[in-house]
Amino acid sequence: MARKEDRPGRGFTLLEFAIVVAVTAALCTVLLHRLDGCRRAAEEAATRQTVAALRTALQVEVTRALAQGRTETLAELAGQNPIRLLARPPANYLGEFALAEQGRVARNGWVFDPRDKILVYLTSERERFASGKSKLPMFKVELTRNPAISLALNEVGEQGVR
């Protein structure tokens, strides 16, 4: 009769180990997918906040110019980089360069194209946030002539990724 102390301790069988690894891999996949969704939602919220801040800064400048009777400066404002209206540019502002050069940018952020006078948000995946399409949201300061002359930061469309 074998004694209990003489028997070697039992560990996992190969099948049990494979099941543990498969369950762990499935849980990690779900976790990473959820974290990526949270990252995208945070990126979208930050982008919307920046657009709201730009629109507010633009309206402050328009109101200041109209109060001082400088309506000629509105046309100049329409051609400017709207990021310059902010006290401090966003941390993800990448600078001014033509969109044809966008391939040299490896990270996401705001880019102003001085040639077309368009502000574009480049995402790391080069896709529009929720829609999943390969489009870049583009904004432009435009002179409007509704009841009064004013400026607005409008989304002017989307540009397909090249």
N, C-alpha and C positions, 0 to 999 in steps of 0.2 A: 504494500500500500504506500503510495507516494504521499509524502508530506506536503502541506500547503506551502511551506517556505521554499521547497525545492523547485516548484513550478515557476518558470519565468513569467513576469508580468505581461499581460496582453495589451497591445496597442491597437491602433486603428488598422483595419484591413485596407487593402488597396481600394476596394469599392467604396468604403466609407470615406476615405480621404478624397476620392474623386468627387463624391457627392458634396462634401464640404467645400471643395474648391469651386464647383459649379454654382452652388448657392451664393458663395461670396462674390463670384464674378458677376452674377446676375444682379445682386444688390448694389455692387459698385457701379454697374452700368446705369441703373435707375438713378442712383445718387448723382452721378456726373451729368446725366441728362437734365435732372431738376436744377442742378447748380448752373448749368449753361442757360436754362430758361430764366433763372433769377438774374444772371449777369446781363442777359439781353434786355430784360425789363428795366434794370437799373440804367443801362446805357440809353434806352429810349427815354426814360424819365429825365436824365441829365440833358439829353438833346432838346427835349421839349422845354425844359427850364431855360436853357441858353437862348432858344428862339423867343421865349417870352421876355427875357431880359433885354434882348436886342430890340424887340418891338417897343418895349417901354422906353429904352434909351432913345430910340428914334423919335418917338412921340414927344419926349422931353425936348429934344433938339428942335423939332418942328415948332413946338409951342414957343420956345425961346426965340427962334428966328421970327416968327409971326408977331410976337409981342414987341420985338425991337424994330419991326418994320423991314426986315431984311428978307423979303420973299425971293430975291435973286439967289440966295444961298441954298434954297431948296433943290435947285437943279444940280448944284455942286454935291449936295448930300446924296443925291440919287446915284452919283457916279462913284461914291466912296466905298471903301471896305467898311461894312457896318460894325465889324469887330472893334474898330477904332473908337466907336462911341462908348464902349464900356470902360469903366475905370480900370479894370484889369481883364485882359483876355482870358478865356477859359483855359484850363490846364491842358486841354487836348487841342488847342489851336496850333496847327502845323505851319501856317504862314501863307504867303501868296505865291502861287505859281499856276501855270496853265494846266488845265485838266488833262491835257495830252501827256503830261508827265506824272500822272497819278500812280503809275506802276512803280515808281521809285519810293513810294510811301508804304512802309510795311505795317503801320499801325493805324488805328482808327482816330479820326479827329476832323476838325473843321479846316477847310481849305478855301481861300478866296482866289478866284480866277480873275486877274485884273483885265484880261483881254475881253471877256464876256461880262465882267462885273457881276459875277454870280458866286454866292456862298454855298458851298457843298459840304455835306457831312459824309465822309468816307467811313464805312464800317469795316471792321476787320475781315468780315466774310464777304464784303462788297455786295451786301443784299439789303433790301429795305427791311425794316424791323419785323413787323408782324406778318407781312404778306408773304415773305419767303421768295419774292421775285428778285431778280438781279438788277436792281435799280438803285440809283443814288438820289436822295432827296436834295433838291436845289432850291435856293431862296435868292430873291433879288429885291433890292430896294427900288420901288417904282413910284413915280410921280402920279398921283391920282387927282382927278378933277371931279369928285362928287360935289356936294353943295359948296365946299371950299377946297382950295388947293391944299394938298397934303402929301405926305409920303407914307408908304406902307412897305413892310417886309413881307412879301408874298411868296408862297411856294409856287415856283414857275414851272414845275413839272419834274420829270425824272429823266435821268440819263442812263442809258444801258451801259453795262460794263463792257469794256473792250477786251 
